[in-house]
Amino acid sequence: MKTVVIFLAIIGHAAANLLMPGIYTEVVEIQQGKYQLIGVPQAALNGTIVQLEFTCDPDVDLEFDTEYVLRSSPCDKEFFNTKENERRQNLVFYFNETNQNHIPDTFDYNEIVYYKSPIQTISCKGSHGRFLFPIPTGPMAVKQVTPVHVDRVKRDTGLGSFHTAQTIPRDGIYYMIIKVVGKSFPSNLNANTNVTISVQWKAPYGFLSAIDWPLLRFYKIMCVFYSALALLWVYYCIKYYRDILRIQYWIGAVIVLGMVEKAFFLSEYATMNDTGSSIDGILEIAEIVSCAKKTMSRVLVIIVCVGYGVVKPRLGQTLNQVAGVGLVYFIFCSIEGIARVSKNTVEATRQKQFAALPLVLTEMIIFYWIFTSLAATIRMLRLKRNDVKLNVYRHFANTLAFSVIASVVFMLWSMIYHIFPTCRVDWKELWVDTAFWHVLFCFILIVIMILWRPSQNNQRYAFTPLLDDSEDENDQDEIFNAFAPGYDILTARTSGSGAETRKLREAEKEQERKDEAIKEDLRWIEENIPTTLADTLIGGLDDNDEIESKQLEVSKML
């Protein structure tokens, strides 16, 4: 069970990818006696057109030569997620024309599409500070490739209306390597020799990469879905406004935050698709809103599992604990989210892992708390044989058990097909790694909405003293018999001679009936626990202290 909790603790952190921009801009300084290589990777679909633009100071008498190589790969890890030293040597390897039929020996595939442009001489004065690479001399060609060893090299490298430099002929991961060489320099040594290089990848649908494009449609669907959930919840709350429980306000808050979160992500992806660049700060705001939703959802599950409003009229000291854990989780989640979206996917990997470690530990504590509280609540309802509330928590426990199993299965599948392979050819399915957790969260939220929906029977689920059934039945019989004929004559016997003796005898019989009912309850518990898959999963959480406290409670009842 602890292994399952650890697996769940890394939900949402296993497949966190940055949104890839459609327009890359890099400033390089032209230096005498040196050339520079700039690599720009992108996932592109068939029909994507590429524009290459250079801008510099039009008043500076600067000339430089430039050319580029554009090649494909079926493996996204070949151009993405490489270390700095590997990226440097790969730039030289891929740009070298003698390697147009070669690939690094760490990968294994048969063919690529390849194009190398002719050399263009650019004059900052002659081009008025702006130069667009001309139309290609021909289409990209298919090349048969063989693996070779990549030698270590050291070179100076940089990073980094529509005028088409090249058109992508097939789906794949592409790498454009641009070479810039200074040719003629101004006499003034202090003159500005910086050149801004801009590469634009425009697909038929917009500037989003082929990996991120499915998520735009996914967030559109999720926005509509959350809006429908919100309208449905508001309708039921208005219809049964006299019987609203406090926990139903929490559910409404989670729905609203989920709708706002999806709206922010949709806005970010739509902006990137339309303009090719992101609005500063909007992705960070979206991550903070997402952390607020995650915090509210975890707090909601905790208070549901501890039985707030069902077996407990108020949280008491637990409220401070829940608020403290929620605040700590929100802080750690915000730090991890901002660090993840503010850093390049290749750089600062250790800083990201360090930022995620406190969040993972907090997730483990929360999940352990959830399962232990749920086990205690179900145990109490079973002891009191409150079938109405027990059925609600059985369904909820089965839902959490199903979520655990689905999460573990999906994470194993993701590791086998998306993380471990060196050549990840199904890169078009990477969006599923992000979408799955949103769908799983919606599934749990829908189950909570169904189980704790506003209705005219809300008081059946609200907190009431958990009395024995026999006492309830006796009270009801006394109420109804008071209106029967002859009831006054029968009750008069209790005030005559020998009344005290009769009362004492009836009290002893009543006590015997209660003792027998308790024994039957204990026999029923031994025969029927556990009864569900969720009970089997959470049953292992009982420790010695809980067993001793249970035995003490039973001994008191006897």
C-alpha positions as CSV (number, residue, x, y, z in Angstrom):
1,M,0.0,0.0,0.0
2,K,2.9,2.4,0.8
3,T,4.2,1.7,-2.8
4,V,0.8,2.8,-4.2
5,V,0.9,6.0,-2.1
6,I,4.3,6.8,-3.4
7,F,3.1,6.2,-7.0
8,L,0.2,8.6,-6.4
9,A,2.4,11.2,-4.9
10,I,4.1,11.9,-8.2
11,I,0.8,12.3,-10.1
12,G,1.1,15.4,-12.2
13,H,4.9,15.5,-11.9
14,A,5.8,12.6,-14.2
15,A,5.0,14.2,-17.5
16,A,5.4,17.9,-17.2
17,N,6.4,19.5,-20.5
18,L,6.9,23.1,-21.4
19,L,4.8,24.7,-24.1
20,M,7.0,25.0,-27.2
21,P,6.9,28.4,-28.9
22,G,6.3,28.7,-32.6
23,I,8.7,31.7,-33.0
24,Y,12.3,31.4,-31.7
25,T,14.3,34.5,-31.4
26,E,18.0,34.7,-30.5
27,V,20.6,37.5,-30.5
28,V,24.2,36.5,-31.5
29,E,27.3,38.6,-31.7
30,I,29.3,38.4,-35.0
31,Q,32.9,37.8,-34.1
32,Q,36.0,37.9,-36.3
33,G,37.7,34.6,-36.9
34,K,34.8,32.5,-35.5
35,Y,31.6,31.0,-36.8
36,Q,28.5,30.3,-34.7
37,L,25.9,27.5,-34.9
38,I,22.4,28.0,-33.6
39,G,20.1,25.0,-33.2
40,V,16.3,25.3,-33.3
41,P,14.3,22.0,-32.8
42,Q,10.5,21.7,-33.4
43,A,7.8,19.1,-33.8
44,A,6.1,19.8,-37.1
45,L,3.4,18.3,-39.2
46,N,3.3,17.9,-43.0
47,G,2.7,21.3,-44.6
48,T,4.4,23.4,-42.0
49,I,6.3,26.3,-43.5
50,V,9.5,27.8,-42.0
51,Q,10.6,31.4,-42.2
52,L,14.2,32.5,-41.3
53,E,14.7,36.2,-40.6
54,F,17.8,38.3,-39.7
55,T,17.8,41.8,-38.3
56,C,20.7,44.0,-37.4
57,D,21.6,47.7,-37.1
58,P,21.1,49.3,-40.6
59,D,23.7,52.0,-39.9
60,V,26.5,49.6,-39.3
61,D,28.7,48.5,-42.2
62,L,28.5,44.8,-41.3
63,E,28.5,41.8,-43.7
64,F,28.2,38.1,-42.8
65,D,27.5,34.8,-44.5
66,T,24.8,32.5,-43.4
67,E,23.4,29.1,-44.4
68,Y,21.3,26.5,-42.7
69,V,20.6,22.8,-42.5
70,L,17.1,21.3,-41.9
71,R,16.8,17.6,-41.1
72,S,14.2,15.4,-39.5
73,S,14.1,12.5,-37.0
74,P,11.3,10.2,-35.9
75,C,12.7,10.3,-32.3
76,D,11.9,13.4,-30.3
77,K,14.6,12.7,-27.7
78,E,17.3,13.1,-30.4
79,F,16.8,16.9,-30.6
80,F,15.0,17.6,-27.3
81,N,16.1,16.9,-23.8
82,T,19.8,16.7,-24.6
83,K,22.5,17.8,-22.2
84,E,24.5,21.0,-23.0
85,N,27.7,19.2,-24.0
86,E,25.8,16.7,-26.2
87,R,23.9,19.5,-27.8
88,R,27.1,21.3,-28.7
89,Q,28.7,18.4,-30.4
90,N,25.5,17.4,-32.1
91,L,25.2,20.9,-33.7
92,V,28.6,20.4,-35.5
93,F,27.7,16.8,-36.4
94,Y,24.3,17.6,-37.9
95,F,25.5,20.7,-39.8
96,N,28.5,18.9,-41.4
97,E,27.4,18.0,-45.0
98,T,29.3,14.7,-44.8
99,N,26.9,13.5,-42.2
100,Q,23.7,14.0,-44.2
101,N,23.5,10.2,-44.4
102,H,24.5,9.5,-40.8
103,I,22.9,9.6,-37.4
104,P,24.3,9.2,-33.9
105,D,24.8,5.6,-33.0
106,T,22.6,6.0,-29.9
107,F,19.6,5.9,-32.3
108,D,18.4,3.4,-34.9
109,Y,16.2,4.3,-37.9
110,N,16.5,4.1,-41.7
111,E,15.7,7.4,-43.3
112,I,15.3,11.2,-42.9
113,V,14.4,14.2,-45.0
114,Y,17.2,16.7,-45.4
115,Y,17.9,20.1,-47.0
116,K,21.0,22.4,-47.0
117,S,20.6,25.9,-48.2
118,P,23.1,27.8,-50.4
119,I,25.2,30.4,-48.7
120,Q,23.7,33.9,-48.5
121,T,25.8,37.1,-47.9
122,I,23.9,39.6,-45.8
123,S,24.8,43.3,-45.6
124,C,23.2,45.2,-42.7
125,K,23.3,48.5,-44.7
126,G,22.3,46.9,-48.0
127,S,19.3,45.1,-46.5
128,H,18.2,48.1,-44.4
129,G,18.6,46.0,-41.3
130,R,16.2,43.2,-42.2
131,F,16.8,40.1,-44.4
132,L,14.4,37.2,-45.1
133,F,16.0,34.0,-46.3
134,P,14.9,33.4,-50.0
135,I,12.7,30.7,-51.3
136,P,14.5,27.3,-51.3
137,T,16.2,26.0,-54.4
138,G,14.4,22.7,-54.1
139,P,12.3,20.5,-51.7
140,M,13.7,18.5,-48.9
141,A,15.2,15.2,-50.0
142,V,14.8,11.7,-48.5
143,K,18.1,10.3,-47.3
144,Q,18.9,6.8,-46.2
145,V,21.0,6.9,-43.0
146,T,23.3,4.7,-41.0
147,P,24.4,5.1,-37.3
148,V,27.9,6.4,-36.7
149,H,29.8,7.5,-33.6
150,V,29.7,11.2,-32.8
151,D,33.2,12.5,-32.0
152,R,33.6,15.1,-29.2
153,V,34.2,18.6,-30.6
154,K,34.4,22.0,-29.1
155,R,32.9,24.9,-31.0
156,D,31.5,28.3,-30.1
157,T,27.7,28.1,-30.3
158,G,24.7,30.3,-29.7
159,L,21.1,29.3,-28.9
160,G,18.4,30.0,-30.3
161,S,3.4,38.4,-44.3
162,F,5.3,35.0,-44.4
163,H,8.4,34.4,-46.5
164,T,9.0,30.6,-46.8
165,A,12.5,29.4,-46.4
166,Q,11.4,25.7,-46.5
167,T,8.2,23.6,-46.4
168,I,8.1,20.5,-44.2
169,P,7.2,17.4,-46.4
170,R,6.3,14.9,-43.7
171,D,5.4,14.7,-39.9
172,G,8.4,14.5,-37.7
173,I,10.8,16.2,-35.3
174,Y,12.9,18.7,-37.1
175,Y,16.2,20.4,-36.3
176,M,17.3,23.6,-38.1
177,I,21.0,24.4,-37.7
178,I,22.0,27.9,-38.8
179,K,25.6,28.9,-39.4
180,V,26.6,32.6,-39.2
181,V,30.1,33.7,-40.2
182,G,31.4,37.3,-40.2
183,K,32.7,38.5,-43.5
184,S,33.2,42.3,-43.3
185,F,33.3,44.4,-40.1
186,P,33.0,48.1,-39.5
187,S,36.1,50.2,-38.8
188,N,34.6,51.3,-35.5
189,L,35.4,48.7,-32.9
190,N,32.6,49.8,-30.7
191,A,29.9,49.4,-33.4
192,N,27.0,47.1,-32.7
193,T,27.7,43.8,-34.4
194,N,24.7,41.9,-32.9
195,V,22.3,40.1,-35.2
196,T,18.9,38.9,-34.2
197,I,17.9,35.6,-35.7
198,S,14.2,34.7,-35.8
199,V,12.9,31.3,-36.9
200,Q,9.1,30.8,-37.4
201,W,7.4,27.5,-37.7
202,K,3.8,27.9,-39.0
203,A,1.6,24.9,-39.4
204,P,-1.6,24.9,-41.4
205,Y,-3.5,25.4,-38.0
206,G,-1.2,27.9,-36.4
207,F,2.1,28.2,-34.6
208,L,1.6,25.5,-32.0
209,S,4.0,22.5,-32.3
210,A,2.6,19.1,-33.3
211,I,3.0,17.9,-29.8
212,D,1.0,20.7,-28.2
213,W,-1.7,21.1,-30.8
214,P,-4.0,18.3,-29.4
215,L,-3.9,20.0,-26.0
216,L,-5.6,23.1,-27.5
217,R,-8.6,21.1,-28.5
218,F,-8.5,19.2,-25.2
219,Y,-8.7,22.4,-23.1
220,K,-11.5,23.6,-25.3
221,I,-13.5,20.5,-24.4
222,M,-12.6,20.7,-20.8
223,C,-13.8,24.3,-20.6
224,V,-17.1,23.4,-22.0
225,F,-17.3,20.3,-19.7
226,Y,-16.5,22.3,-16.5
227,S,-19.0,25.0,-17.5
228,A,-21.7,22.3,-17.8
229,L,-20.8,20.9,-14.4
230,A,-21.0,24.4,-12.9
231,L,-24.4,25.1,-14.4
232,L,-25.7,21.7,-13.3
233,W,-24.4,22.2,-9.7
234,V,-25.9,25.7,-9.5
235,Y,-29.2,24.4,-10.7
236,Y,-29.3,21.7,-7.9
237,C,-28.1,24.2,-5.3
238,I,-30.9,26.6,-6.2
239,K,-33.5,23.8,-6.4
240,Y,-32.7,22.5,-2.9
241,Y,-31.3,25.7,-1.3
242,R,-33.0,25.0,2.0
243,D,-31.1,21.8,2.5
244,I,-27.6,22.8,1.3
245,L,-24.7,21.2,3.3
246,R,-21.4,23.0,4.0
247,I,-19.5,20.3,2.1
248,Q,-21.5,21.2,-1.0
249,Y,-20.1,24.7,-1.0
250,W,-16.6,23.2,-1.1
251,I,-17.6,21.1,-4.1
252,G,-18.9,24.2,-5.9
253,A,-15.6,26.0,-5.2
254,V,-13.6,23.2,-6.7
255,I,-15.7,23.2,-9.8
256,V,-15.3,27.0,-10.2
257,L,-11.5,26.8,-9.8
258,G,-11.3,24.0,-12.3
259,M,-13.2,26.0,-14.8
260,V,-10.9,29.1,-14.2
261,E,-7.8,26.9,-14.5
262,K,-8.9,25.4,-17.9
263,A,-9.8,28.9,-19.1
264,F,-6.2,30.1,-18.3
265,F,-4.6,27.2,-20.1
266,L,-6.9,27.5,-23.1
267,S,-6.0,31.2,-23.3
268,E,-2.3,30.5,-23.2
269,Y,-2.5,27.8,-25.9
270,A,-4.7,29.9,-28.1
271,T,-2.4,32.9,-27.8
272,M,0.6,30.7,-28.7
273,N,-1.2,29.2,-31.7
274,D,-2.3,32.6,-33.0
275,T,0.9,34.7,-32.4
276,G,3.7,32.2,-32.0
277,S,4.8,33.5,-28.6
278,S,3.5,33.5,-25.0
279,I,2.1,36.4,-23.0
280,D,4.5,37.1,-20.2
281,G,3.2,35.8,-16.9
282,I,0.0,34.2,-18.1
283,L,1.5,30.7,-17.8
284,E,2.7,31.4,-14.3
285,I,-0.7,32.7,-13.3
286,A,-2.3,29.5,-14.8
287,E,0.0,27.4,-12.7
288,I,-0.9,29.3,-9.5
289,V,-4.6,28.9,-10.3
290,S,-4.0,25.2,-11.0
291,C,-2.3,24.9,-7.6
292,A,-5.3,26.6,-5.9
293,K,-7.6,24.0,-7.5
294,K,-5.3,21.1,-6.5
295,T,-5.2,22.4,-2.9
296,M,-9.0,22.8,-2.7
297,S,-9.6,19.4,-4.2
298,R,-7.2,17.7,-1.7
299,V,-8.8,19.6,1.2
300,L,-12.2,18.5,-0.1
301,V,-11.2,14.8,-0.2
302,I,-9.6,15.0,3.3
303,I,-12.7,16.5,4.9
304,V,-14.9,14.0,3.1
305,C,-12.8,11.1,4.4
306,V,-12.7,12.3,8.0
307,G,-16.5,12.3,7.9
308,Y,-17.1,16.0,8.2
309,G,-20.9,16.7,8.2
310,V,-21.6,12.9,8.2
311,V,-20.1,11.4,11.3
312,K,-18.6,14.6,12.7
313,P,-20.7,17.8,13.2
314,R,-17.5,19.9,13.1
315,L,-13.8,19.4,12.5
316,G,-12.5,20.9,15.7
317,Q,-8.7,20.7,15.9
318,T,-8.7,18.8,12.6
319,L,-9.7,22.1,10.9
320,N,-6.3,23.7,11.9
321,Q,-4.5,20.6,10.6
322,V,-6.3,20.6,7.3
323,A,-5.8,24.4,6.9
324,G,-2.0,24.0,7.7
325,V,-1.5,21.1,5.3
326,G,-3.4,23.0,2.6
327,L,-1.3,26.1,3.0
328,V,1.9,24.1,2.9
329,Y,0.8,22.2,-0.2
330,F,-0.2,25.4,-2.0
331,I,3.2,27.0,-1.3
332,F,5.2,24.0,-2.5
333,C,2.9,23.5,-5.5
334,S,3.3,27.1,-6.6
335,I,7.1,27.0,-6.2
336,E,7.3,23.8,-8.2
337,G,4.9,25.0,-10.9
338,I,6.6,28.4,-11.5
339,A,10.1,26.8,-11.5
340,R,8.9,24.2,-14.1
341,V,7.4,26.7,-16.5
342,S,10.0,29.4,-16.0
343,K,13.0,27.3,-16.9
344,N,14.1,25.7,-20.1
345,T,13.4,21.9,-20.4
346,V,17.1,21.1,-20.7
347,E,18.6,23.6,-18.3
348,A,18.2,23.8,-14.5
349,T,17.0,20.2,-14.2
350,R,18.5,19.8,-10.7
351,Q,16.7,23.0,-9.6
352,K,13.4,21.6,-10.8
353,Q,13.9,18.3,-9.0
354,F,14.8,20.1,-5.8
355,A,11.7,22.2,-6.1
356,A,9.5,19.2,-6.7
357,L,10.9,17.2,-3.7
358,P,9.0,19.0,-0.9
359,L,5.8,18.8,-3.0
360,V,6.1,15.0,-3.4
361,L,6.7,14.6,0.3
362,T,3.6,16.7,1.1
363,E,1.6,14.6,-1.4
364,M,2.6,11.4,0.4
365,I,1.5,12.8,3.7
366,I,-1.9,13.9,2.2
367,F,-2.6,10.5,0.6
368,Y,-1.7,8.6,3.7
369,W,-4.0,10.9,5.7
370,I,-6.8,10.3,3.2
371,F,-6.7,6.5,3.3
372,T,-6.3,6.3,7.1
373,S,-9.2,8.7,7.7
374,L,-11.4,6.8,5.1
375,A,-10.6,3.5,6.9
376,A,-11.6,5.0,10.3
377,T,-14.8,6.5,9.0
378,I,-15.9,3.3,7.3
379,R,-15.1,1.3,10.4
380,M,-17.2,3.6,12.6
381,L,-20.2,3.4,10.2
382,R,-19.9,-0.4,10.2
383,L,-19.9,-0.5,14.0
384,K,-23.0,1.6,14.1
385,R,-24.6,-0.3,11.2
386,N,-25.6,3.0,9.5
387,D,-26.3,1.5,6.0
388,V,-27.3,4.8,4.3
389,K,-24.0,6.6,5.0
390,L,-22.0,3.4,4.7
391,N,-23.2,2.9,1.1
392,V,-22.0,6.5,0.3
393,Y,-18.6,5.9,1.7
394,R,-18.4,2.4,0.1
395,H,-18.9,3.9,-3.4
396,F,-16.4,6.7,-2.6
397,A,-13.8,4.1,-1.4
398,N,-14.3,2.0,-4.5
399,T,-13.8,5.1,-6.6
400,L,-10.5,5.9,-4.9
401,A,-9.4,2.3,-5.3
402,F,-10.2,2.4,-9.0
403,S,-8.2,5.7,-9.3
404,V,-5.2,4.1,-7.6
405,I,-5.2,1.1,-10.0
406,A,-5.8,3.3,-13.1
407,S,-3.0,5.7,-12.0
408,V,-0.5,2.9,-11.5
409,V,-1.4,1.2,-14.8
410,F,-1.1,4.4,-16.7
411,M,2.2,5.4,-15.1
412,L,3.7,2.0,-15.9
413,W,2.4,2.4,-19.5
414,S,3.9,5.9,-19.7
415,M,7.3,4.8,-18.4
416,I,7.5,1.8,-20.8
417,Y,6.5,3.7,-23.9
418,H,7.3,7.4,-23.2
419,I,10.2,7.6,-20.7
420,F,12.4,4.6,-21.0
421,P,12.7,4.3,-24.9
422,T,15.7,6.1,-26.3
423,C,13.9,6.6,-29.6
424,R,10.3,7.8,-28.8
425,V,8.5,7.4,-32.1
426,D,5.0,7.9,-30.8
427,W,5.7,11.6,-29.8
428,K,2.3,12.6,-31.1
429,E,0.7,10.8,-28.1
430,L,2.7,12.8,-25.5
431,W,-0.3,15.0,-24.9
432,V,-2.0,12.0,-23.3
433,D,0.5,12.2,-20.4
434,T,-1.0,15.6,-19.5
435,A,-4.6,15.0,-20.3
436,F,-4.9,11.7,-18.4
437,W,-4.6,13.4,-15.0
438,H,-7.1,16.1,-15.8
439,V,-9.6,13.3,-16.9
440,L,-8.9,11.3,-13.8
441,F,-9.5,14.3,-11.5
442,C,-12.8,15.0,-13.3
443,F,-13.9,11.4,-12.8
444,I,-13.3,11.6,-9.0
445,L,-15.0,15.0,-8.9
446,I,-18.1,13.7,-10.7
447,V,-18.4,10.8,-8.3
448,I,-18.2,13.2,-5.3
449,M,-20.8,15.4,-7.0
450,I,-23.2,12.4,-7.4
451,L,-22.7,11.1,-3.9
452,W,-23.0,14.5,-2.2
453,R,-25.4,16.2,-4.6
454,P,-28.0,18.6,-3.2
455,S,-31.3,16.8,-2.8
456,Q,-34.4,16.8,-0.6
457,N,-32.8,13.9,1.3
458,N,-29.7,15.8,2.3
459,Q,-30.4,15.3,6.0
460,R,-30.0,11.6,5.6
461,Y,-26.3,12.3,4.8
462,A,-25.9,15.1,7.3
463,F,-24.6,14.5,10.8
464,T,-27.0,12.9,13.2
465,P,-26.2,11.0,16.5
466,L,-25.5,7.4,15.5
467,L,-28.0,5.6,17.7
468,D,-28.9,1.9,17.8
469,D,-31.7,0.8,15.6
470,S,-33.6,-0.7,18.5
471,E,-33.8,2.6,20.4
472,D,-35.1,4.4,17.3
473,E,-37.8,1.8,16.8
474,N,-38.9,2.0,20.4
475,D,-39.2,5.7,20.3
476,Q,-41.2,5.6,17.1
477,D,-43.5,2.9,18.6
478,E,-44.2,5.0,21.7
479,I,-45.0,8.1,19.5
480,F,-47.5,6.2,17.4
481,N,-49.1,4.2,20.2
482,A,-49.9,7.4,22.1
483,F,-52.8,8.0,19.7
484,A,-54.2,4.4,20.0
485,P,-57.4,3.7,22.0
486,G,-56.8,2.4,25.6
487,Y,-53.2,3.8,25.7
488,D,-54.0,5.7,28.9
489,I,-55.3,2.6,30.6
490,L,-52.2,0.6,29.7
491,T,-49.8,3.4,30.9
492,A,-51.7,3.7,34.2
493,R,-50.2,0.4,35.2
494,T,-46.8,2.1,35.5
495,S,-48.1,4.4,38.3
496,G,-49.9,1.8,40.5
497,S,-48.6,-0.6,43.1
498,G,-45.6,-2.7,42.0
499,A,-44.7,-0.1,39.4
500,E,-41.2,0.2,40.5
501,T,-40.7,-3.6,40.3
502,R,-42.1,-3.7,36.8
503,K,-39.9,-0.8,35.7
504,L,-36.8,-2.5,37.1
505,R,-37.7,-5.8,35.4
506,E,-38.3,-4.1,32.1
507,A,-35.1,-2.2,32.4
508,E,-33.2,-5.5,32.9
509,K,-34.9,-7.0,29.8
510,E,-34.1,-3.9,27.8
511,Q,-30.4,-4.1,28.8
512,E,-30.3,-7.8,27.9
513,R,-31.8,-7.0,24.4
514,K,-29.1,-4.3,23.9
515,D,-26.3,-6.7,25.0
516,E,-27.6,-9.3,22.6
517,A,-27.8,-6.8,19.8
518,I,-24.2,-5.7,20.4
519,K,-23.1,-9.3,20.3
520,E,-24.9,-9.8,17.0
521,D,-23.2,-6.7,15.6
522,L,-19.8,-8.0,16.5
523,R,-20.5,-11.4,14.9
524,W,-21.8,-9.6,11.8
525,I,-18.6,-7.5,11.7
526,E,-16.4,-10.6,11.9
527,E,-18.3,-12.3,9.1
528,N,-18.5,-9.4,6.7
529,I,-15.2,-7.4,7.0
530,P,-13.7,-6.8,4.5
531,T,-16.5,-6.7,1.9
532,T,-15.2,-4.4,-0.9
533,L,-12.0,-4.0,-2.9
534,A,-11.4,-0.6,-1.2
535,D,-11.6,-2.3,2.2
536,T,-8.9,-4.7,1.1
537,L,-6.7,-1.9,-0.1
538,I,-7.1,0.2,3.0
539,G,-7.3,-2.6,5.4
540,G,-3.5,-2.8,5.6
541,L,-3.3,0.6,7.1
542,D,-4.5,-0.5,10.6
543,D,-1.6,-0.4,13.0
544,N,-1.3,-1.8,16.5
545,D,-2.6,1.3,18.2
546,E,-5.7,1.3,16.1
547,I,-6.4,-2.4,16.8
548,E,-5.9,-1.8,20.5
549,S,-8.3,1.2,20.5
550,K,-10.9,-0.9,18.6
551,Q,-10.7,-3.7,21.2
552,L,-11.0,-1.1,24.0
553,E,-14.1,0.3,22.3
554,V,-15.7,-3.1,21.9
555,S,-14.9,-4.0,25.5
556,K,-16.6,-0.9,26.7
557,M,-19.7,-1.7,24.6
558,L,-19.9,-5.1,26.2
